[in-house]
Amino acid sequence: MPGARKDTTPITAENPHYIGRSAELGDFTVTFETLRSGIDPAPFFKGLPDDRCSCPHWGLVMSGRLTMRYRDHDETFEPGDVFYLPPGHLPLAAPNTELITFSPTAELKEVNAVLARNQEAVRS
């Protein structure tokens, strides 16, 4: 059975605000995420449906605090909380929040492509 460990999973995304280490496990991708700075990443989701993340995620908060913003409410998760995030969310995390997330690979790749384009546009 395939598995992943944070210390052996390669970094697949990194910028001053985020480090992601991802591994594909069947039809899902597990990502060890460190949200470094606590910035509001909403601008990076522009171009997705409703300008929000369109990929569902399941996960665990290892440290810090994670708030998911939906059109009609917010949900906050703290260390030890297991969560499910349906499509239509925007993340907001306290500095140095660490998560382990599981996401359908196909949907995650679509979201990550938009995030990468938007981050590149900000750098240019």
MDTraj code that builds the backbone (N, CA, C; nanometers):
import mdtraj as md
import numpy as np

residues = "MET PRO GLY ALA ARG LYS ASP THR THR PRO ILE THR ALA GLU ASN PRO HIS TYR ILE GLY ARG SER ALA GLU LEU GLY ASP PHE THR VAL THR PHE GLU THR LEU ARG SER GLY ILE ASP PRO ALA PRO PHE PHE LYS GLY LEU PRO ASP ASP ARG CYS SER CYS PRO HIS TRP GLY LEU VAL MET SER GLY ARG LEU THR MET ARG TYR ARG ASP HIS ASP GLU THR PHE GLU PRO GLY ASP VAL PHE TYR LEU PRO PRO GLY HIS LEU PRO LEU ALA ALA PRO ASN THR GLU LEU ILE THR PHE SER PRO THR ALA GLU LEU LYS GLU VAL ASN ALA VAL LEU ALA ARG ASN GLN GLU ALA VAL ARG SER".split()
xyz = np.array([
    [0.0847, -0.1184, 0.0000],
    [0.0000, 0.0000, 0.0000],
    [0.0885, 0.1236, 0.0000],
    [0.0634, 0.2189, -0.0900],
    [0.1461, 0.3393, -0.0943],
    [0.1232, 0.4252, 0.0297],
    [0.2248, 0.4987, 0.0653],
    [0.2165, 0.5876, 0.1801],
    [0.3075, 0.7076, 0.1600],
    [0.3040, 0.7993, 0.2554],
    [0.3874, 0.9188, 0.2468],
    [0.4234, 0.9640, 0.3876],
    [0.5410, 1.0234, 0.3988],
    [0.5880, 1.0837, 0.5232],
    [0.6341, 1.2247, 0.4908],
    [0.6091, 1.3170, 0.5806],
    [0.6491, 1.4555, 0.5567],
    [0.7979, 1.4669, 0.5281],
    [0.8802, 1.3971, 0.6046],
    [1.0250, 1.4129, 0.5911],
    [1.0831, 1.3509, 0.4649],
    [1.0048, 1.2690, 0.3938],
    [1.0561, 1.2081, 0.2706],
    [0.9774, 1.2505, 0.1465],
    [0.8709, 1.3276, 0.1643],
    [0.7906, 1.3733, 0.0504],
    [0.8533, 1.5002, -0.0052],
    [0.8770, 1.5064, -0.1361],
    [0.9454, 1.6226, -0.1927],
    [0.8597, 1.7493, -0.1892],
    [0.9274, 1.8622, -0.1788],
    [0.8597, 1.9922, -0.1877],
    [0.8114, 2.0090, -0.3307],
    [0.6822, 2.0363, -0.3461],
    [0.6228, 2.0542, -0.4788],
    [0.5746, 2.1968, -0.5017],
    [0.5659, 2.2754, -0.3945],
    [0.5276, 2.4168, -0.4056],
    [0.5914, 2.4911, -0.2898],
    [0.6525, 2.6058, -0.3222],
    [0.7139, 2.6852, -0.2155],
    [0.7181, 2.8308, -0.2570],
    [0.6799, 2.9155, -0.1651],
    [0.6939, 3.0593, -0.1814],
    [0.7092, 3.1179, -0.0412],
    [0.7244, 3.2481, -0.0270],
    [0.7459, 3.3038, 0.1071],
    [0.6315, 3.2754, 0.2054],
    [0.5139, 3.2394, 0.1548],
    [0.3974, 3.2212, 0.2410],
    [0.3571, 3.0755, 0.2603],
    [0.4144, 2.9847, 0.1816],
    [0.3617, 2.8478, 0.1774],
    [0.4701, 2.7473, 0.1401],
    [0.4648, 2.6298, 0.2030],
    [0.5450, 2.5147, 0.1590],
    [0.4489, 2.3971, 0.1482],
    [0.4513, 2.3304, 0.0339],
    [0.3700, 2.2109, 0.0147],
    [0.4573, 2.0940, -0.0278],
    [0.4370, 1.9825, 0.0368],
    [0.5042, 1.8571, 0.0013],
    [0.3937, 1.7606, -0.0367],
    [0.3887, 1.7185, -0.1628],
    [0.2761, 1.6388, -0.2113],
    [0.3201, 1.5059, -0.2693],
    [0.2320, 1.4068, -0.2499],
    [0.2528, 1.2744, -0.3087],
    [0.1174, 1.2218, -0.3549],
    [0.1155, 1.1662, -0.4752],
    [-0.0068, 1.1055, -0.5267],
    [-0.0186, 0.9638, -0.4716],
    [-0.1357, 0.9360, -0.4140],
    [-0.1672, 0.8044, -0.3602],
    [-0.2963, 0.7592, -0.4266],
    [-0.2860, 0.6819, -0.5320],
    [-0.4053, 0.6440, -0.6073],
    [-0.4664, 0.7669, -0.6719],
    [-0.5961, 0.7843, -0.6552],
    [-0.6664, 0.8982, -0.7142],
    [-0.6633, 1.0222, -0.6258],
    [-0.5920, 1.0132, -0.5129],
    [-0.5841, 1.1254, -0.4197],
    [-0.4401, 1.1728, -0.4057],
    [-0.4267, 1.2989, -0.3658],
    [-0.2971, 1.3567, -0.3360],
    [-0.2956, 1.3939, -0.1883],
    [-0.1930, 1.3480, -0.1176],
    [-0.1724, 1.3916, 0.0197],
    [-0.0703, 1.5049, 0.0156],
    [-0.1001, 1.6127, 0.0903],
    [-0.0093, 1.7269, 0.0946],
    [0.0177, 1.7639, 0.2394],
    [0.1451, 1.7744, 0.2706],
    [0.1893, 1.8255, 0.3995],
    [0.2102, 1.9751, 0.3773],
    [0.1261, 2.0566, 0.4391],
    [0.1254, 2.1998, 0.4114],
    [0.1713, 2.2806, 0.5313],
    [0.2556, 2.3797, 0.5055],
    [0.2937, 2.4775, 0.6063],
    [0.2561, 2.6138, 0.5516],
    [0.1639, 2.6787, 0.6216],
    [0.1209, 2.8138, 0.5839],
    [0.1997, 2.9096, 0.6721],
    [0.3017, 2.9696, 0.6138],
    [0.4025, 3.0418, 0.6910],
    [0.3565, 3.1747, 0.7489],
    [0.2899, 3.2568, 0.6668],
    [0.2765, 3.3975, 0.7051],
    [0.1386, 3.4424, 0.7484],
    [0.0351, 3.3699, 0.7198],
    [-0.0979, 3.4128, 0.7575],
    [-0.1581, 3.5179, 0.6657],
    [-0.1065, 3.5321, 0.5429],
    [-0.1662, 3.6286, 0.4500],
    [-0.3011, 3.5768, 0.4009],
    [-0.3822, 3.6670, 0.3489],
    [-0.5092, 3.6288, 0.2883],
    [-0.4821, 3.5905, 0.1426],
    [-0.4941, 3.4630, 0.1069],
    [-0.4618, 3.4203, -0.0299],
    [-0.5779, 3.4332, -0.1285],
    [-0.6871, 3.4980, -0.0897],
    [-0.8052, 3.5069, -0.1772],
    [-0.7720, 3.5543, -0.3194],
    [-0.6844, 3.6528, -0.3401],
    [-0.6562, 3.6963, -0.4775],
    [-0.6013, 3.5855, -0.5678],
    [-0.5356, 3.4869, -0.5102],
    [-0.4780, 3.3795, -0.5910],
    [-0.5835, 3.2827, -0.6438],
    [-0.7050, 3.2882, -0.5901],
    [-0.8128, 3.1991, -0.6327],
    [-0.8980, 3.2604, -0.7437],
    [-0.8666, 3.3832, -0.7864],
    [-0.9412, 3.4482, -0.8947],
    [-0.9335, 3.3630, -1.0208],
    [-1.0490, 3.3446, -1.0829],
    [-1.0542, 3.2641, -1.2049],
    [-1.1107, 3.1257, -1.1822],
    [-1.1189, 3.0829, -1.0567],
    [-1.1864, 2.9571, -1.0245],
    [-1.3358, 2.9857, -1.0111],
    [-1.4202, 2.8854, -1.0129],
    [-1.5636, 2.9104, -0.9962],
    [-1.5906, 2.9910, -0.8684],
    [-1.6602, 3.1032, -0.8840],
    [-1.6937, 3.1921, -0.7726],
    [-1.5682, 3.2474, -0.7047],
    [-1.4530, 3.2396, -0.7717],
    [-1.3250, 3.2863, -0.7179],
    [-1.2920, 3.2218, -0.5830],
    [-1.3282, 3.0924, -0.5720],
    [-1.3040, 3.0153, -0.4502],
    [-1.2499, 2.8787, -0.4906],
    [-1.1921, 2.8084, -0.3962],
    [-1.1372, 2.6764, -0.4253],
    [-1.2497, 2.5807, -0.4634],
    [-1.2322, 2.5151, -0.5760],
    [-1.3351, 2.4251, -0.6287],
    [-1.3043, 2.2782, -0.6011],
    [-1.2010, 2.2526, -0.5226],
    [-1.1594, 2.1151, -0.4924],
    [-1.1967, 2.0807, -0.3482],
    [-1.2583, 1.9648, -0.3263],
    [-1.2816, 1.9243, -0.1885],
    [-1.1513, 1.8744, -0.1249],
    [-1.1430, 1.8899, 0.0066],
    [-1.0252, 1.8431, 0.0806],
    [-1.0708, 1.7806, 0.2117],
    [-0.9967, 1.6816, 0.2548],
    [-1.0116, 1.6217, 0.3865],
    [-0.8772, 1.6405, 0.4536],
    [-0.8741, 1.6629, 0.5843],
    [-0.7440, 1.6821, 0.6448],
    [-0.7437, 1.6877, 0.7949],
    [-0.6254, 1.7213, 0.8465],
    [-0.5976, 1.7283, 0.9890],
    [-0.5111, 1.8508, 1.0147],
    [-0.5496, 1.9312, 1.1146],
    [-0.4677, 2.0447, 1.1563],
    [-0.3648, 1.9925, 1.2563],
    [-0.2390, 2.0099, 1.2228],
    [-0.1305, 1.9658, 1.3106],
    [-0.0918, 2.0753, 1.4100],
    [-0.0917, 2.2007, 1.3639],
    [-0.0597, 2.3140, 1.4509],
    [-0.1189, 2.4404, 1.3908],
    [-0.1338, 2.5429, 1.4733],
    [-0.1863, 2.6700, 1.4256],
    [-0.3384, 2.6732, 1.4252],
    [-0.3930, 2.7544, 1.3357],
    [-0.5376, 2.7696, 1.3243],
    [-0.5726, 2.7948, 1.1772],
    [-0.6751, 2.7271, 1.1321],
    [-0.7211, 2.7374, 0.9936],
    [-0.8668, 2.7806, 0.9934],
    [-0.8966, 2.8868, 0.9196],
    [-1.0354, 2.9301, 0.9017],
    [-1.0699, 2.9178, 0.7546],
    [-1.1831, 2.8551, 0.7279],
    [-1.2350, 2.8456, 0.5920],
    [-1.3543, 2.9373, 0.5801],
    [-1.3476, 3.0217, 0.4789],
    [-1.4536, 3.1195, 0.4563],
    [-1.5405, 3.0724, 0.3408],
    [-1.6677, 3.0623, 0.3664],
    [-1.7682, 3.0295, 0.2648],
    [-1.8530, 3.1548, 0.2438],
    [-1.9367, 3.1544, 0.1437],
    [-2.0220, 3.2710, 0.1175],
    [-2.1087, 3.3073, 0.2380],
    [-2.1580, 3.2068, 0.3106],
    [-2.2560, 3.2337, 0.4163],
    [-2.2059, 3.2064, 0.5587],
    [-2.0824, 3.1577, 0.5745],
    [-2.0309, 3.1323, 0.7087],
    [-1.8818, 3.1017, 0.7046],
    [-1.8203, 3.1023, 0.8214],
    [-1.6806, 3.0634, 0.8383],
    [-1.6747, 2.9403, 0.9286],
    [-1.5714, 2.8605, 0.9102],
    [-1.5454, 2.7465, 0.9972],
    [-1.3989, 2.7529, 1.0388],
    [-1.3701, 2.7371, 1.1675],
    [-1.2336, 2.7447, 1.2183],
    [-1.1940, 2.6100, 1.2773],
    [-1.0714, 2.5697, 1.2465],
    [-1.0172, 2.4416, 1.2917],
    [-0.8850, 2.4664, 1.3630],
    [-0.8618, 2.3890, 1.4699],
    [-0.7419, 2.4036, 1.5510],
    [-0.6699, 2.2696, 1.5613],
    [-0.5517, 2.2663, 1.6238],
    [-0.4752, 2.1416, 1.6304],
    [-0.5579, 2.0231, 1.6809],
    [-0.5450, 1.9126, 1.6074],
    [-0.6177, 1.7909, 1.6397],
    [-0.7502, 1.7783, 1.5674],
    [-0.7994, 1.8885, 1.5083],
    [-0.9261, 1.8834, 1.4349],
    [-0.9070, 1.8156, 1.3002],
    [-0.9981, 1.7255, 1.2696],
    [-1.0074, 1.6637, 1.1371],
    [-1.1181, 1.7387, 1.0646],
    [-1.0974, 1.7661, 0.9354],
    [-1.1958, 1.8471, 0.8648],
    [-1.2286, 1.7922, 0.7265],
    [-1.3439, 1.8360, 0.6767],
    [-1.3828, 1.8179, 0.5366],
    [-1.4177, 1.9556, 0.4844],
    [-1.3617, 1.9916, 0.3696],
    [-1.3872, 2.1206, 0.3067],
    [-1.4523, 2.0970, 0.1715],
    [-1.5811, 2.1245, 0.1580],
    [-1.6436, 2.1111, 0.0272],
    [-1.5975, 2.2234, -0.0650],
    [-1.6187, 2.2099, -0.1947],
    [-1.5850, 2.3186, -0.2858],
    [-1.6554, 2.4484, -0.2432],
    [-1.5897, 2.5605, -0.2735],
    [-1.6486, 2.6908, -0.2443],
    [-1.5884, 2.7580, -0.1223],
    [-1.4693, 2.7197, -0.0832],
    [-1.4050, 2.7766, 0.0349],
    [-1.2862, 2.8640, -0.0029],
    [-1.2503, 2.9521, 0.0903],
    [-1.1280, 3.0315, 0.0824],
    [-1.0547, 3.0161, 0.2147],
    [-0.9274, 2.9783, 0.2106],
    [-0.8538, 2.9566, 0.3353],
    [-0.7981, 3.0862, 0.3930],
    [-0.7872, 3.0858, 0.5229],
    [-0.7175, 3.1908, 0.5963],
    [-0.6543, 3.1210, 0.7164],
    [-0.5233, 3.1297, 0.7284],
    [-0.4539, 3.0559, 0.8337],
    [-0.3679, 3.1493, 0.9172],
    [-0.3555, 3.1142, 1.0445],
    [-0.2613, 3.1837, 1.1320],
    [-0.1193, 3.1498, 1.0848],
    [-0.0222, 3.2372, 1.1123],
    [0.1153, 3.2054, 1.0741],
    [0.1606, 3.0716, 1.1322],
    [0.2377, 3.0004, 1.0519],
    [0.2969, 2.8715, 1.0892],
    [0.1940, 2.7627, 1.1183],
    [0.0840, 2.7657, 1.0457],
    [-0.0160, 2.6592, 1.0548],
    [0.0321, 2.5414, 0.9717],
    [0.0207, 2.4215, 1.0268],
    [0.0594, 2.3000, 0.9552],
    [-0.0612, 2.2090, 0.9417],
    [-0.0784, 2.1562, 0.8201],
    [-0.1915, 2.0703, 0.7867],
    [-0.1429, 1.9474, 0.7127],
    [-0.2225, 1.8436, 0.7180],
    [-0.2099, 1.7312, 0.6255],
    [-0.3438, 1.7249, 0.5547],
    [-0.3424, 1.7365, 0.4217],
    [-0.4678, 1.7356, 0.3458],
    [-0.4666, 1.6231, 0.2427],
    [-0.5874, 1.5754, 0.2136],
    [-0.6099, 1.4735, 0.1112],
    [-0.7096, 1.5311, 0.0126],
    [-0.6744, 1.5292, -0.1158],
    [-0.7561, 1.5926, -0.2185],
    [-0.7618, 1.5053, -0.3427],
    [-0.8762, 1.5041, -0.4134],
    [-0.8805, 1.4321, -0.5411],
    [-0.7780, 1.4947, -0.6374],
    [-0.6902, 1.4136, -0.6897],
    [-0.5775, 1.4638, -0.7691],
    [-0.6211, 1.5471, -0.8889],
    [-0.7190, 1.5018, -0.9658],
    [-0.7594, 1.5748, -1.0865],
    [-0.8082, 1.7150, -1.0528],
    [-0.8944, 1.7272, -0.9533],
    [-0.9466, 1.8586, -0.9146],
    [-0.8367, 1.9461, -0.8562],
    [-0.7482, 1.8867, -0.7781],
    [-0.6389, 1.9623, -0.7181],
    [-0.5467, 2.0206, -0.8244],
    [-0.5188, 1.9431, -0.9284],
    [-0.4320, 1.9933, -1.0364],
    [-0.4941, 2.1142, -1.1052],
    [-0.6256, 2.1131, -1.1244],
    [-0.6935, 2.2283, -1.1858],
    [-0.6793, 2.3523, -1.0983],
    [-0.7018, 2.3376, -0.9697],
    [-0.6898, 2.4505, -0.8772],
    [-0.5452, 2.4987, -0.8721],
    [-0.4510, 2.4078, -0.8608],
    [-0.3101, 2.4465, -0.8512],
    [-0.2620, 2.5198, -0.9756],
    [-0.3152, 2.4864, -1.0916],
    [-0.2770, 2.5567, -1.2148],
    [-0.3204, 2.7034, -1.2082],
    [-0.4399, 2.7288, -1.1589],
    [-0.4879, 2.8669, -1.1451],
    [-0.4059, 2.9409, -1.0393],
    [-0.3809, 2.8758, -0.9266],
    [-0.2994, 2.9386, -0.8220],
    [-0.1609, 2.9763, -0.8753],
    [-0.0986, 2.8870, -0.9491],
    [0.0355, 2.9127, -1.0041],
    [0.0324, 3.0307, -1.1014],
    [-0.0688, 3.0347, -1.1894],
    [-0.0803, 3.1478, -1.2839],
    [-0.0957, 3.2800, -1.2089],
    [-0.1815, 3.2804, -1.1086],
    [-0.2057, 3.4033, -1.0341],
    [-0.0828, 3.4458, -0.9541],
    [-0.0101, 3.3514, -0.8987],
    [0.1118, 3.3864, -0.8265],
    [0.2173, 3.4419, -0.9212],
    [0.2268, 3.3832, -1.0396],
    [0.3221, 3.4323, -1.1389],
    [0.2873, 3.5746, -1.1823],
    [0.1596, 3.6032, -1.1991],
    [0.1150, 3.7367, -1.2387],
    [0.1519, 3.8404, -1.1324],
    [0.1450, 3.8035, -1.0062],
    [0.1815, 3.8947, -0.8981],
    [0.3324, 3.9214, -0.9003],
    [0.4125, 3.8194, -0.9309],
    [0.5589, 3.8353, -0.9364],
    [0.6044, 3.9198, -1.0542],
    [0.5257, 3.9185, -1.1617],
    [0.5665, 3.9911, -1.2845],
    [0.5448, 4.1390, -1.2740],
])
top = md.Topology()
chain = top.add_chain()
for i, resn in enumerate(residues, 1):
    res = top.add_residue(resn, chain, resSeq=i)
    for name in ("N", "CA", "C"):
        top.add_atom(name, md.element.get_by_symbol(name[0]), res)
traj = md.Trajectory(xyz[None], top)
